Amino acid sequence: MKLALGLHRNRITRDHFRFARQAGCTHLALHLVERLPNPPAPPADRFCFGQTRAEGRVWTFDELQAIQRMAHEEGLRIAALENIDPSFWCDVLLDGPRKQQQIEGLKRLLHDMGRLGIPILGYNFSLAGVWGRLNGPFARASAIVPAFFQDELTDTPLPRGVLNNIVYDPDVPTESVPPVERDELWQRLAFFLRELVPVAEAEGVRLAAHPDDPPVANLRGTPRLLYTPESFQRLLDLVPSHANALEFCIGTTQEMPGVDACTVLDHYSRLQTVAYVHCRNVIGQVPRYVESFIDEGDVDMLRALRILRDNHFDGVLIPDHAPQMTCDAPWHAGMAHALGYLRAALTALGCLEC
């Protein structure tokens, strides 16, 4: 197995690449969300990007190649692109008039990824996305982490022009997104996969779906799809293919009521349907949970890593979130702690690929 660091667009810099390598990573997962410099993007350690405006284009081959070249110069490889900017595919999600045009843009992205040898495109097929979490001093010694307290949540409707907390069109009317039934949203996901999976197969790229976080059935007046372990299989069955896979998030899966994430991880990693893994620990489950340090939550992380080793998983592990620690570099310190834990655990288990 290999260690990777996930970086938002504003952290795709040589210094952050060097930090990743110093922390023992060999790979990167880069976020596809573009944000306009005006208005300024909020700090990357914020968890709600509702005031951020998306730029609305897919990265070009030359841009990806330049980023890849910089990564190689720092001794790193790009394992995945993830978190597709809503403006790249809003009409795919909403069944709008430009959905075929946007699908063609995503196909071009897959072609470029194939040419560059970037093997995974992670995505979250969700309208509301990550919403409703609260940042606070909930982890060990008051480290700052996200929490979800559903009983305290005011579930405001999702406005037009916003998807996954990103404003992709600030000029639309302010009314809510039109209602959609869950089965209709599944049909939109099926369209997305039927169009893209054959291209991904041809390019040697895997499409990897992230579960809904928080894993609740409905949020902001919209249905969710991947909020139970059984829904993972429904997604895989839509278009059976090695290219149709899971971005398995241990933390999100553990947040599901009554679910043991390690049991689910064992099942899907045995099926070889896990493209890569987000390693995050949590305490509690829906309707109330808090994220935690990787070494203190409800998930036995060593058990999870043994499962992956025993099921011959050879992909990348990413600490997708980490508590912000009390120092001059809260994000860096939290990530360094998580990466150090994972590197030590994988070394002890004899399955770290350097």
N, C-alpha and C positions, 0 to 999 in steps of 0.2 A: 504494500500500500504506500501511497505517496501523500505528503502534506502539501496543502495549497492554502493561500490566503485570498479571501475575497475582497475586492477593492471597488468602491464606487468611483464614478467618473472623475471626481475632483481629487481622487487619490491615485490616479494612474500617472505616477511620476517616477522618475528615477530613484528618488529618495525612498519612496514607499516600496519600490521593487527591491532596493538594497536592504531595507528593513526586513522584508519577507525572507530574503536569502539568509540574512544574519540570524533570523529566528529558526532556521532549519527547513524552510520550505524549498521545494523544487518546482512548484507549479503555482499558477495564478488562476483565479476565476474573476473575470472582469464584467462589471455591470454595464449594460447597454443603454442606461437611461442618460439622455442628454438634457442638460438644463441651460436655459439662456442666462447670460450673465446679468441681465436686467429684466425683472427684479432678481436680486442675488439669491442663490440657493441657500437654504438654511444649513447650519453645520451638519456634517455627515453623522454626528452622534445623536441627532434628533431622529425621532421615529415617525413623525408625521410631516409629509411634504406637501400639504394641501395648498400652500401658497406658491409652490414652485411651478414655473411654466416650462413645458417641454418644447424642444426645438423642432421636432417633427421630421426627422430624416434617419435613414439607416446609414451607419458608417460605411464609407467606401472601402474598396480593397486596399487602396494606397494608405488610408488611415490605419486600417488593421495591420497591414504589413509593417508600418513604421512602429506601432506599439509592440508588435511581435519582435521586431529587430532590437528594440530597447530591452525587452525582457530577456532575449538571448544574450545580450551583452552583459546582463547582470546574473547570468547563470540560471535563468528560469524559463519554463515553458508555459504557454497558455493552455490550461486544461479545459476551460469552459468560458463561454459568454453566457450571461444570465440576466434576468429581469428586463425583459423587452420593454422599451419605452412605449407607453400607451399610444403616443402619436404615430408610432410605426404600424399599429394594428388595431386602432380603436374601432374601425368598422367591421373587423373580423369578430371582435368581442360583442359588438352591438348590432351586427347584421345590417350594416349601413351600406350605402351605394358604392363606396370605394373598396369594399372588402376584397374583390378580385385584384384590384390594383395593389393593395397592400400585401396580399398573399404573394404576388409576383416580386415585390420588394424583399419579402422574407426568403423567397426562393433564391434570389440573388445573393442574399447574405449567406445562405447555406452553400451555394457554389463557392463563394469567397472563402468560407471556412474550410471547405474541402481542399481548395488550392493551397491554403496555408497550413493545413494539418491541424486545425483546431477541432477537437473531436466531439464537443458537447455544446448544445444550445439549451440552457435552462429557461423555463418559463413558468408563469403562474396564470392559469386561465381563470381569472376572477375579475369581477367588476368593482367590488368594494376594496379588494386587496387587503393589505395589512392596515387595519383601522381599529380604533377603540382601545388601544393600549396606553398605559400611563407609565411614564418614567419616574422612578423614585428610588430611595435608598433601601431597597428590599433585600439585597443580597448580603452575604457575610460582611460584618463590620461596616454596614451601611454603604456598600458599593452600589452604584446606580445601575439599575436594570429595568427593562420593561415588565409590566404586570398587566393582567387582564382581570377586571372585576365586573363580570357581566351584570350583576345585580345593581351596580352603581352607574351603568352606562346609559346615556341618553342616545338612543339609536336614531340619529338624524338621517333623513333621506339623502341618497346620492344625487348631487346636482348634475345636470348636463355639462359636458365639457370637462368632467373630472373622472378619471379612472385610476384606481390604486393610489389615491391621494395625490395625484399629479394633474395639474391643469394643462390639458393638451389643446384646449380651445377656449380662450377667455371671452370670446365675442358671442357665444350662444346665449339664448334666454336662460334665465336662472331657475326654471322649473326642474323638477326631478327627472331622472332617467325613466323612460317608459317601463312599466312593469313587464317582467318576463317570467314565464314558468320555468321550473327547473329542467323539465324535459327539453324545452326549446334551447336552453343553454347547453345541454348535452349535445344537441344537434349541431350547434355552432362549433363546439369542440370537435365533433366528428368531422365536420367540413375542414377545419384547420388541419387535422391529422391526415385525412385522405389526400389533401393537396400537398402536404409537406413531407410526409413519411417517405414516399417514393424518391423524392429529391434527396432527402437525408441519407437514405440507403445508398444511393448512387455515389454520394460524396463521402461516405464513411463517417457520417455525423449522427449522433444520437440526440433525439429530442427528449428532454428530461423534465417532467412535470413536478412542480413543488406543490405540496398539499396546502390547503387554505389555512392561513394563520391570521387570527385565531380560528380554530376548527369548530365553527358553529354553522348550523344549517342555513341561517339567513343573517345578513348584515346590511345595514343601511337600505333596507327595503329591497334587497336583491338576494336571489338564491346563491348558495355555494355548491360546489361539486365535489371537491376532494376533502371532505371533512370526516370521513370514516375509513378504516382500513379496507373495507369491502369496496369502497369507491375506487381505490387504486386498481383493483382488478377490472372493474368496469372500464376504466380508461384504457388499460392494456388490451382489453378485448375489442375495443372499437376498431383498431387497425393492428392486428397481431404482427409484430416485427421487432427485430433486435433494435431498430432505430426508434421505436416507441417505448420509452423507458421512464424511470422514476428518478427524480432528484430527491432522495430519501432524507427527510429532515427528522432527525431523532427527537429533537425538542418538540416540534409541532405534533408529531405522532403521539408522543407521551402526553401532550395536553388533551388528547381526545378522551372523553369520559369512559372510564372502565377499561382503558387500553394499556397494555404493557408494550412499550415500543420495541423492546428486544425481541419479543415473540414475533411481532410483525416484521421486524428487520430480518429475522431468521428465515421467515417464509419467503419474502421477496428476493432476498439475496441468494437463496437456494435456487430460485427460478432464473437467476442471472438477469433480472430486470432492473437492477439498481445501477444507474450510470455513475452517480457520485453521491457523497454523503455529507450532510450538514451535521456537525457535532455540537450540540447545545444541550445543556441540562436545565431542568425546570423542577419546581416544587409545586405540587397541586395539579389540578386538571380543571377544564371547563366545568363549572362557571367561574372558578377563581384559581388563578395560578400566578406565580412569579418566576421569572428566569433566575438562574443561579450560576455560580462558578461551576466549571465543568466537573469538579471533584466533589460536589456536595449535594447534588439534586437527587430526584427520585430514580433516575436512570443509573444503573450500574454500568458505567462507561467501559470498564474493563471487560465486562460480559459482552457488551456490544461489539467491542473490537475483536474479542475471541470468536464471536459468531462470524464476523466478516472474514477473519483469517480462515476459519474452518470451512467456510463456504467458498473459499478461493476468490474472494473479491480482490481485485488488483487495481482499483481506481483511486481517486483522490478523496481525502478527507479535508473538510473546511470547517473551522470554527466560525460559523456565519454570524453569530453575535458573541460578545463577551462583556462581562461587567466592566463598567468604567471605574478605574481604580483612582484612589486619592493621590494624585501626583501631578506633575506638570504636563504629562502626556497620558491622559486617562485611557484613550482608545488604544494606544500603542501598548501600554502596560497590560491591559486586559487581554489583548490578542497574544502578547508574548507569553503570558501565563498559560493560556489555553494551548498554544502551540507547544510550549515546553512540556505540558502534561501529555499531550498526544504523542510527541516525539519519544518521550521516555517510555510511555506505555507500549508503543509499537516496537521499540527496541527490545524491551523486556519480553515481548511476545514473539520476537524473531521475525517480524513481518514488515519492517520499515525499509522502503526502497529509497535509497539516497541518490 
